[in-house]
Amino acid sequence: MNVILDIMGRNLRLYFRDRLGVFFSLLAAIILFLLYTLFLGNLQTQGLKQGFPDAPDGAVKTFVDSWMFAGIVGITAVTTGLGAFSAFVEDGSSGRFRDFLVSPIKRSQLILGYLLSSFVIALTMTLIVLLVSVAYLFFTDGLVLTAGQLALTVAYVALSCAAYAALSAFVISFVRTQGAFSALSTIVGTVLGFLSGAYIPVGSLPEGVANVINALPFGQSSMIVRQQFTESSLTDLSGDQPQALASLRRAYGITTSIGDWDVTVGYVLAILAAMIVIFTTLAALRIRSRIR
């Protein structure tokens, strides 16, 4: 166990020592924040004001901000877990795996060290972003998440980080160079905002595209975080009108459906748990074959 913790600690130090790498693992979340701060937020606010002319301006802005930060938290859980595997790619491309194999370190210990470090990095960075988001909403919009909402959000974040760390491990097992890793990170960071329904509300997209996004785990894991972030602001905006509430929830991916089937929270949790088991197993087999 000490060997696994030592490997994990070494990977953590390598990740946090590379400040540029840390920045790029947060780049998708930063881009989303800047897009909404500069112009997308105003577009969403103006559109909601037209649909809810009686709603206070503060209620509209609070809802848009809470929805946006939920998307940022969801994106961070994916990109930071992926960025944590830079050490694995570097070890493989530099031939350091051979050094590990001649030392008294088992391949299973190396694999667990990489997987655990990715999870810890993803969870740490996402919780930091979550705290910043909660603080921003409190000081800017006066929105306070209840203890229950925060507890559920942290639980959802932890499960998401574990699932996406496992998925990232499997994907990274096919990457052999730092150039390919950088290209993959850029592509994921760019596309993820659309796949999670964070850049554009799902209700603004064609039905077929919306169904595809809703069927992917990225949008589903963001959905359960959005439910906690927007619960009170959504009620303030819609005036607690059932039809308006349902319409807003579907339009902004707070509730999702695939065709006529509604995606439930239980289903999302089951999918994330299944991802942890399946992709951890596949990644372990792939990484084991790489470390020779």
C-alpha positions in Angstrom: 0.0 0.0 0.0 2.9 2.4 0.8 4.3 1.8 -2.7 0.9 2.8 -4.3 0.7 5.9 -2.1 4.3 6.8 -3.1 3.5 6.5 -6.8 0.3 8.5 -6.3 2.1 11.2 -4.4 4.8 11.4 -7.1 2.1 11.8 -9.8 0.4 14.5 -7.8 3.6 16.4 -7.4 4.3 16.2 -11.2 0.8 17.4 -12.0 0.7 20.4 -9.7 4.3 21.3 -10.4 3.4 21.8 -14.1 1.4 25.0 -13.8 0.8 25.3 -17.5 -0.6 21.7 -17.5 -2.9 22.6 -14.6 -4.1 25.7 -16.5 -4.8 23.7 -19.6 -6.8 21.1 -17.7 -9.0 24.0 -16.5 -9.1 25.7 -19.9 -12.5 24.4 -20.9 -14.1 25.7 -17.6 -12.3 29.0 -18.0 -13.5 29.4 -21.6 -17.1 28.7 -20.5 -16.9 31.3 -17.8 -15.4 33.9 -20.1 -18.0 33.2 -22.9 -20.9 33.7 -20.5 -19.3 36.7 -18.8 -18.6 38.5 -22.1 -21.7 37.8 -24.2 -23.5 34.5 -23.9 -24.8 35.4 -20.4 -26.4 38.5 -21.7 -28.0 36.6 -24.6 -29.5 34.1 -22.2 -30.6 36.8 -19.8 -32.3 38.8 -22.6 -34.1 35.7 -23.9 -35.4 34.7 -20.5 -36.6 38.3 -19.9 -38.7 38.1 -23.0 -40.2 34.8 -21.9 -40.7 35.9 -18.3 -41.3 39.7 -18.5 -42.7 39.8 -14.9 -39.6 38.1 -13.4 -37.2 40.4 -11.5 -33.9 41.1 -13.3 -32.0 39.6 -10.3 -33.9 36.3 -10.6 -33.0 36.0 -14.3 -29.3 36.7 -13.7 -29.1 34.3 -10.7 -30.7 31.5 -12.7 -28.3 32.0 -15.6 -25.3 32.2 -13.3 -26.2 29.1 -11.3 -26.9 27.1 -14.5 -23.5 28.2 -16.0 -21.5 27.3 -12.8 -23.1 23.9 -12.7 -21.8 23.3 -16.2 -18.3 24.5 -15.2 -18.3 22.1 -12.3 -19.4 19.2 -14.6 -16.7 20.0 -17.2 -13.9 20.3 -14.6 -14.6 16.8 -13.4 -13.8 15.5 -16.9 -10.8 17.7 -18.0 -8.8 17.5 -14.8 -9.0 13.7 -14.6 -7.7 13.6 -18.2 -5.0 16.1 -17.5 -3.7 14.0 -14.6 -2.5 11.3 -17.0 0.2 13.5 -18.4 2.6 11.7 -16.1 1.6 8.3 -17.5 2.1 9.6 -21.1 5.5 11.1 -20.2 6.6 7.8 -18.5 5.6 5.8 -21.5 7.2 8.1 -24.1 10.5 8.5 -22.2 10.9 4.8 -21.6 10.6 5.2 -17.8 8.4 2.1 -17.6 11.5 0.0 -18.1 13.1 1.7 -15.0 10.0 0.8 -13.0 10.0 -2.8 -14.1 13.6 -3.4 -12.9 12.7 -1.9 -9.5 10.7 -3.8 -6.8 7.4 -2.3 -8.0 4.6 -4.5 -9.3 2.7 -3.5 -12.4 -0.6 -3.6 -10.4 0.9 -1.1 -8.0 1.8 1.2 -10.9 -1.7 1.0 -12.4 -3.4 1.7 -9.1 -1.0 4.7 -8.5 -2.0 6.2 -11.9 -5.7 5.6 -11.4 -5.8 6.9 -7.8 -3.8 10.0 -8.6 -6.1 10.9 -11.5 -9.1 10.5 -9.2 -7.6 12.6 -6.4 -6.5 15.3 -8.8 -9.9 15.5 -10.5 -11.8 15.5 -7.1 -9.5 18.1 -5.6 -9.6 20.5 -8.6 -13.4 20.0 -9.0 -14.1 20.7 -5.3 -12.0 23.9 -5.6 -14.0 25.0 -8.6 -17.2 24.1 -6.7 -16.2 26.2 -3.7 -15.3 29.1 -6.0 -18.6 28.8 -7.8 -20.6 28.7 -4.5 -18.7 31.7 -3.3 -19.3 33.6 -6.5 -23.0 32.9 -6.5 -23.3 34.0 -2.8 -21.4 37.3 -3.1 -22.6 38.2 -6.6 -26.2 37.0 -6.7 -26.9 36.3 -3.0 -27.7 32.6 -3.8 -27.1 30.2 -1.0 -27.0 26.5 -1.5 -28.4 24.5 1.4 -26.3 22.0 3.3 -28.3 19.2 1.6 -27.7 20.6 -1.8 -24.0 20.9 -1.2 -23.8 17.4 0.2 -25.5 15.9 -2.8 -23.4 18.0 -5.2 -20.2 16.8 -3.5 -21.4 13.2 -3.7 -22.3 13.6 -7.4 -18.9 15.2 -8.1 -17.0 12.4 -6.4 -18.8 9.8 -8.4 -18.4 11.7 -11.6 -14.6 12.2 -11.0 -14.2 8.5 -10.4 -16.1 7.6 -13.5 -14.3 10.0 -15.8 -10.9 9.2 -14.3 -11.6 5.6 -15.3 -12.7 6.6 -18.8 -9.7 8.9 -19.2 -7.4 6.0 -18.1 -8.8 3.8 -20.8 -8.5 6.4 -23.5 -5.0 7.5 -22.5 -3.8 3.9 -22.6 -3.8 4.3 -26.5 -1.9 7.6 -26.4 1.9 7.2 -26.7 3.3 10.8 -27.2 3.0 14.1 -25.5 2.0 15.7 -28.8 -0.9 13.3 -29.1 -1.9 13.9 -25.5 -1.9 17.7 -26.0 -4.0 17.3 -29.1 -6.5 15.0 -27.3 -6.8 17.4 -24.3 -7.5 20.3 -26.7 -10.1 18.4 -28.6 -11.8 17.2 -25.4 -11.8 20.6 -23.8 -13.3 22.2 -27.0 -16.0 19.6 -27.7 -16.9 18.9 -24.1 -18.9 22.1 -23.6 -21.2 21.1 -26.4 -21.5 17.4 -25.4 -22.5 18.4 -21.8 -24.9 21.1 -23.0 -23.0 23.8 -21.3 -22.3 26.2 -24.1 -25.8 26.2 -25.6 -28.9 25.0 -23.7 -30.1 21.6 -25.0 -33.5 23.0 -25.7 -32.0 25.3 -28.4 -30.7 22.4 -30.4 -32.5 20.2 -32.9 -34.3 17.3 -31.4 -32.0 14.7 -32.8 -28.9 16.5 -31.6 -30.5 17.0 -28.2 -31.2 13.3 -27.9 -27.6 12.4 -28.7 -26.3 14.8 -26.0 -28.8 13.6 -23.5 -27.8 10.0 -24.2 -24.1 10.7 -23.3 -22.9 10.6 -19.7 -21.4 14.1 -19.9 -24.8 15.8 -20.2 -26.3 13.4 -17.7 -23.8 14.0 -14.9 -24.1 17.8 -15.5 -27.8 17.4 -15.2 -27.7 16.1 -11.7 -25.4 18.9 -10.6 -27.6 21.5 -12.3 -30.6 20.3 -10.3 -28.9 21.2 -7.1 -27.5 24.5 -8.3 -30.7 25.9 -9.9 -33.4 24.6 -7.5 -34.1 27.8 -5.7 -33.2 30.2 -8.6 -35.5 28.3 -11.0 -38.5 28.7 -8.6 -37.8 32.4 -8.3 -37.7 32.8 -12.0 -40.8 30.9 -13.0 -42.9 32.0 -10.1 -43.5 28.3 -9.1 -45.7 27.8 -12.2 -45.7 24.1 -13.1 -45.7 24.5 -16.8 -43.0 27.1 -16.8 -40.9 25.0 -14.4 -41.1 22.0 -16.7 -40.3 24.0 -19.8 -37.2 25.6 -18.2 -35.9 22.4 -16.9 -36.1 20.7 -20.2 -34.7 23.7 -22.1 -31.7 24.0 -19.9 -30.9 20.4 -19.4 -32.0 20.3 -15.7 -34.1 17.4 -16.7 -33.4 15.4 -19.8 -35.0 12.8 -22.0 -34.1 10.5 -24.8 -37.0 10.5 -27.1 -40.0 10.0 -24.9 -38.0 8.4 -22.0 -37.1 10.7 -19.1 -33.6 10.2 -17.7 -33.7 9.7 -13.9 -31.1 10.5 -11.3 -31.0 6.8 -10.4 -30.2 5.9 -13.9 -27.4 8.5 -14.1 -25.8 7.2 -10.9 -26.0 3.6 -12.2 -24.3 4.6 -15.4 -21.5 6.4 -13.6 -21.0 3.4 -11.3 -21.0 1.1 -14.3 -18.4 3.3 -16.0 -16.1 3.0 -13.0 -16.2 -0.8 -13.0 -16.0 -1.3 -16.8 -13.4 1.3 -17.7 -11.2 0.6 -14.7 -11.1 -3.0 -15.7 -10.4 -2.2 -19.4 -7.8 0.5 -18.5 -6.0 -1.8 -16.1 -5.7 -4.4 -18.8 -4.5 -1.9 -21.4 -2.0 -0.2 -19.1 -0.7 -3.6 -18.0 0.1 -4.4 -21.6 1.8 -1.0 -22.1 4.1 -1.4 -19.1 6.6 -3.9 -20.4 
